């Protein structure tokens, strides 16, 4: 399991590459913002796409 820099755009949601066990997190500087974005991304369950 690895955490990767997901960029500096704080409007982005965290993403994951599950086949590589990779979590891509934007550079959140606020723990509460990171928590709310993570929970939103987990709870929405929009599915996946091939990149």
Contact map, one row per residue, 1 for C-alpha under 8 A:
111000000000000000011110000000000000000000000000000
111100000000000000001110000000000000000000000000000
111110000000000000000111100000000000000000000000000
011111000000000000000111100000000000000000000000000
001111100000000000000001111000000000000000000000000
000111110000011000000001111000000000000000000000000
000011111000000000000000111000000000000000000000000
000001111100000000000000011100000000000000000000000
000000111111000000000000011000000000000000000000000
000000011111100000000000011100000000000000000000000
000000001111100000000000000000000000000000000000000
000000001111110000000000010000000000000000000000000
000000000111111000000000110000000000110010000000000
000001000001111100000011110000000000110010000000000
000001000000111110000011100000000000000010000000000
000000000000011111001111000000000000000000000000000
000000000000001111111111000000000000000000000000000
000000000000000111111110000000000000000000000000000
000000000000000011111100000000000000000000000000000
100000000000000011111100000000000000000000000000000
110000000000000111111110000000000000000000000000000
111100000000000111111111000000000000000000000000000
111100000000011111001111100000000000000000000000000
001111000000011110000111110000000000000000000000000
001111100000111000000011111100000000000000000000000
000011111101110000000001111100000000000000000000000
000011111100000000000000111110000000000000000000000
000000010100000000000000111111101100000000000000000
000000000000000000000000001111100100000000000000000
000000000000000000000000000111111100000000000000000
000000000000000000000000000111111110000000000000000
000000000000000000000000000001111111000000000000000
000000000000000000000000000101111111100000000000000
000000000000000000000000000111111111110000000000000
000000000000000000000000000000111111111000000000000
000000000000000000000000000000011111111100000000000
000000000000110000000000000000001111111110000000000
000000000000110000000000000000000111111111000000000
000000000000000000000000000000000011111111100000000
000000000000000000000000000000000001111111110000000
000000000000111000000000000000000000111111111000000
000000000000000000000000000000000000011111111000000
000000000000000000000000000000000000001111111000000
000000000000000000000000000000000000000111111100000
000000000000000000000000000000000000000011111110000
000000000000000000000000000000000000000000011111000
000000000000000000000000000000000000000000001111100
000000000000000000000000000000000000000000000111110
000000000000000000000000000000000000000000000011111
000000000000000000000000000000000000000000000001111
000000000000000000000000000000000000000000000000111
